[in-house]
Every structure is written in C-alpha cells, then in structure tokens.
Amino acid sequence: MSQDVLTLGRYTFQSRLFVGTGKYHDVDETRRALEASGAQVVTVALRRINLKDRGEGSMMSLLSSGKYTILPNTAGCYTADEAVRTCRLARELGVGDLVKLEVIGDQKTLFPDNEATLEAARVLVNEGFTVLPYCIDDPIVCRKLEDIGCAAVMPLAAPIGSGLGIRNPYNLMIIREQSKVPVIVDAGVGTASEAAYAMELGCDGVLMNTAIAGAKNPILMAEAMRDGVSAGRKAFLAGRIPRKLYATASSPADGLLGR
C-alpha cells in the first residue's frame, strides 16, 4: 500500500482524505483534527482567511508549518471572474498553483454553476494552475472538465454540509469508469461508512469538512474518516466477491457423516 499514491498533476500524496479547516471551535481543535485525520492536503477558503497573517497561533501559521499541502478554494464565488481572480491572488501570495475551483450557482443548495465552472477552469488551466473542480455528479460535465485539462474531477455526493451520504452511486460509478484523471468525492459525506463506500466504488479520494468539524467529537471522527477511507481503498483494490442470490457453503462437504 505504500506504493499506492494519488497523483494530481505534478503532486503526489499517500493520504486520500482531504480535509477542510472551517467550522472548528479554534485553531487548536483544527490542529488536532488535522493530525488525527492523517490528511496531507488541507483546503482553505480564500475569502474567509487572512493569508498574510502567519503569526503564532494563527491558522496560516498552522498550515504553513510544512506538514500540509494547502489547497486554496474559491468557496463563496458566484461568477467565473470572481473565482479566477481569487486563485490568482492565492498564487501571488505564495500559496501555490494547486487550487480547488468552486463557482456556486445557487445560494440555498450551494450547487455548482456548471457553465461558469467550465469557463473558469479553461482560464485557470491555461494560466498553469493545477485545477480540481467541484462539480455536480454529472458524467458529461466531468468529461468536459477533464477535456479542458483539469487534474481531477470532484463531483458532489450530496449538497455541501448535508451529511446525506452518497445519493447517486451509479453516477459516481459512470464517472469513475470514464475518467482518466482521479475522481474525488467532494461534499455530502457524513460518516466513516460513507467515506468507505465512496472508495469502494473506485473513487480516488474524499474531501470533507463539516462531517469532521461538526461531529460531537471532531478528533475521533477525523480518525474514523481516516480509517474509513483507508479501508474502502483496500477493499476496492482487493476486489469484492460477486453478489449472489443464494448461499454458497464456505466449508467443504467431503468427510461429513454418511458421505
């Protein structure tokens, strides 16, 4: 399993769990949850954090410690132009070129605007960004994003922060089957079994925030999510037995009395 790495453009990671930094009580709880999760990639909402504040005890001092790859995201952006400008700002401030692209189309559901996401992705890819786009679980949109040159596609499992779990596993299976880039489930996972299920479907990673930060015990949930993602990945690679309607004896019948 040490050779089973996730490759995103020029980046490689061993952990397939990506975690966010919002909704925790304080920076210390954030630190403990990140450590418990085993995540190497940590996403940060650029519009909600001061990237210049790297003083002791600040969020950026934690994230710039060298332990994590920062994945800036464009959460809260409602137009392609807004999202592109936000990514450019992150790069100018030295955060890097690996970005999570979000262009929201509806304030109530927080569903992505597919057309605006495609528009922003084209610009960012052309400018040399490694783009990970949050998108609807639509195989056609995912194919278009891949054709543009995105390093991965990140379809939602359910609305952001809903904890509803994977609502349409069949779409995710189609997306995984057709994709030549990694598929990372983004949004909707609520507990460890759902993270494991996403990985068992063949997805390459899971990104979450609320499921950990909103748990009664975020640190313990971070551990559970780490183990769920790992177990699901191992199960996928191992290959499950086929489903059958009737029982199949696991013990041989030879040697039974009367035989």
C-alpha positions in Angstrom: 0.0 0.0 0.0 3.0 2.3 0.4 3.2 2.4 -3.4 -0.4 3.3 -3.8 -0.1 7.0 -4.3 -2.6 9.6 -5.5 -1.2 11.8 -8.3 -2.7 15.2 -9.1 -0.7 16.9 -11.8 2.8 17.2 -10.5 1.7 16.4 -6.9 1.7 13.0 -5.2 0.1 12.1 -1.9 -0.3 8.9 0.1 -3.4 10.0 2.1 -6.6 10.0 0.0 -8.5 12.0 2.6 -8.6 15.8 2.0 -10.0 17.9 4.8 -11.2 21.5 5.3 -10.4 24.0 8.0 -13.8 25.7 8.6 -16.3 25.3 11.5 -13.9 24.2 14.2 -14.0 25.9 17.6 -10.5 27.3 17.4 -7.1 26.8 15.8 -6.0 24.2 18.4 -9.0 22.0 17.7 -8.3 22.4 14.0 -4.7 21.3 14.5 -5.7 18.2 16.5 -8.3 17.2 13.9 -5.9 17.6 11.0 -3.3 15.5 12.8 -5.9 12.8 13.6 -7.1 12.6 10.0 -3.7 11.8 8.6 -4.5 14.2 5.7 -1.7 15.7 3.6 -4.0 18.1 1.7 -5.9 20.8 3.6 -8.3 23.1 1.9 -8.7 26.7 2.9 -11.5 29.1 1.8 -9.5 32.1 0.4 -12.4 34.5 1.1 -12.6 33.6 4.7 -9.0 33.6 5.9 -6.2 36.1 6.2 -3.4 34.6 4.1 -1.0 37.2 5.3 -1.4 36.5 9.0 1.2 34.0 9.9 1.8 35.0 13.5 1.9 32.4 16.3 -1.5 30.8 16.9 -2.9 31.8 13.5 -4.5 29.4 11.0 -1.8 30.2 8.4 1.0 29.5 10.9 -0.5 26.0 11.4 -1.0 25.4 7.7 2.4 26.8 6.6 4.3 24.5 9.1 5.4 22.3 6.2 3.2 19.3 7.3 0.4 20.0 4.7 -0.1 21.0 1.1 -2.5 23.9 1.1 -5.4 23.6 -1.3 -6.9 27.1 -1.6 -10.6 27.0 -2.7 -12.9 29.6 -4.2 -15.8 29.0 -1.9 -18.3 31.9 -1.9 -17.6 32.8 -5.5 -20.6 33.1 -7.7 -19.0 34.1 -11.1 -16.2 32.7 -13.1 -14.3 36.0 -13.0 -14.5 36.1 -9.2 -13.1 32.6 -8.9 -10.3 33.3 -11.3 -9.3 36.5 -9.5 -9.3 34.6 -6.2 -7.0 31.9 -7.5 -4.6 34.5 -8.9 -4.5 36.2 -5.6 -3.6 33.0 -3.8 -0.7 32.4 -6.2 0.6 35.9 -5.8 0.6 35.4 -2.0 2.7 32.3 -2.5 0.1 29.6 -1.6 0.8 27.7 -4.8 -0.9 26.7 -8.1 -2.9 23.7 -6.8 -6.5 25.1 -6.4 -10.0 23.8 -5.7 -12.3 25.6 -8.1 -15.8 26.3 -6.8 -18.3 28.5 -8.6 -21.6 28.4 -6.8 -24.9 28.7 -8.8 -27.5 28.7 -6.1 -27.2 30.1 -2.5 -29.7 27.7 -1.0 -28.4 24.4 -2.3 -24.8 25.5 -3.0 -24.9 23.5 -6.2 -22.2 24.5 -8.6 -22.8 26.6 -11.7 -21.6 24.1 -14.4 -21.3 26.7 -17.2 -19.3 29.2 -15.0 -17.1 26.3 -13.6 -16.2 25.3 -17.2 -15.4 28.9 -18.1 -13.2 29.4 -15.0 -11.5 26.1 -15.5 -10.4 26.9 -19.0 -8.8 30.2 -17.9 -7.0 28.7 -14.9 -5.7 25.6 -16.8 -4.4 27.9 -19.5 -2.6 30.0 -16.8 -0.8 26.9 -15.4 -2.9 26.2 -12.4 -3.5 22.6 -11.3 -7.3 22.7 -11.1 -9.5 20.5 -9.0 -13.1 21.5 -9.8 -16.1 21.0 -7.5 -18.9 19.9 -9.8 -22.3 18.2 -10.0 -22.3 14.4 -10.3 -22.8 14.6 -14.0 -20.7 12.4 -16.2 -20.9 14.9 -19.1 -19.7 17.8 -17.1 -16.9 15.7 -15.6 -15.8 14.7 -19.1 -15.8 18.3 -20.3 -13.7 19.3 -17.3 -11.2 16.5 -17.9 -11.0 17.5 -21.6 -10.2 21.1 -20.6 -7.2 19.8 -18.6 -8.3 19.6 -15.0 -6.1 17.4 -12.9 -9.1 15.7 -11.3 -12.9 16.0 -11.1 -14.6 16.4 -7.8 -18.3 15.5 -8.0 -20.5 16.0 -5.0 -22.1 13.1 -3.2 -24.9 15.3 -1.8 -25.3 19.0 -1.0 -22.4 20.7 0.9 -22.7 20.1 4.6 -25.8 18.0 4.3 -24.4 14.7 5.6 -26.8 12.8 3.4 -24.1 10.5 2.1 -23.9 9.2 -1.4 -27.2 9.8 -3.1 -26.4 8.5 -6.6 -23.7 5.8 -6.5 -24.4 4.9 -10.1 -23.4 8.3 -11.5 -20.2 8.1 -9.5 -19.5 4.7 -11.0 -20.0 6.0 -14.5 -17.8 9.0 -13.8 -15.1 6.7 -12.4 -15.4 4.3 -15.4 -14.9 7.1 -18.0 -12.3 9.2 -16.2 -8.6 9.1 -16.9 -8.0 11.6 -14.1 -8.7 11.0 -10.4 -12.2 11.2 -9.1 -12.5 12.8 -5.6 -15.9 12.8 -3.9 -16.5 16.3 -2.6 -19.4 17.2 -0.3 -22.2 15.3 1.4 -20.3 12.5 3.2 -21.5 12.4 6.8 -19.8 9.4 8.4 -17.0 6.9 8.0 -19.0 4.2 6.3 -20.0 6.6 3.6 -16.4 7.6 3.1 -15.5 3.9 2.8 -18.4 3.3 0.3 -17.1 6.1 -1.9 -13.7 4.5 -2.0 -15.2 1.0 -2.6 -17.0 2.4 -5.7 -13.5 3.2 -7.1 -13.2 6.9 -6.3 -9.7 8.0 -5.7 -10.3 10.2 -2.7 -12.8 12.0 -0.5 -12.8 15.7 0.6 -14.8 16.8 3.6 -15.1 19.4 6.3 -18.5 19.5 8.0 -18.6 15.8 8.7 -15.5 16.1 10.9 -15.8 19.7 12.3 -19.5 19.3 13.0 -19.2 16.0 14.8 -19.7 15.8 18.6 -16.1 14.7 18.8 -14.2 16.0 15.8 -10.9 14.4 16.7 -12.4 11.0 17.0 -14.4 11.5 13.8 -11.2 12.5 12.0 -9.6 9.2 13.0 -12.8 7.3 11.8 -12.7 9.1 8.5 -9.0 8.3 8.0 -9.7 4.6 8.7 -12.8 4.6 6.6 -11.0 6.0 3.5 -8.1 3.6 4.0 -10.4 0.5 4.4 -12.5 1.4 1.4 -9.5 1.8 -0.8 -8.1 -1.5 0.3 -11.4 -3.2 -0.3 -11.6 -1.8 -3.8 -8.1 -2.9 -4.6 -8.7 -6.4 -3.1 -11.9 -6.9 -5.2 -15.1 -7.9 -3.5 -16.8 -11.2 -4.1 -19.7 -11.2 -6.6 -23.2 -10.8 -5.2 -25.4 -14.0 -5.5 -29.0 -14.7 -4.6 -28.3 -18.0 -2.8 -25.8 -19.2 -0.2 -22.5 -20.8 -1.1 -21.0 -23.1 1.5 -17.7 -21.9 2.8 -16.7 -25.4 4.2 -16.2 -28.5 2.0 -18.9 -31.2 2.2 -16.3 -34.0 1.9 -15.8 -36.1 5.1 -19.3 -35.5 6.6 -21.0 -38.5 8.3 -23.0 -40.5 5.8 -20.9 -39.4 2.8 
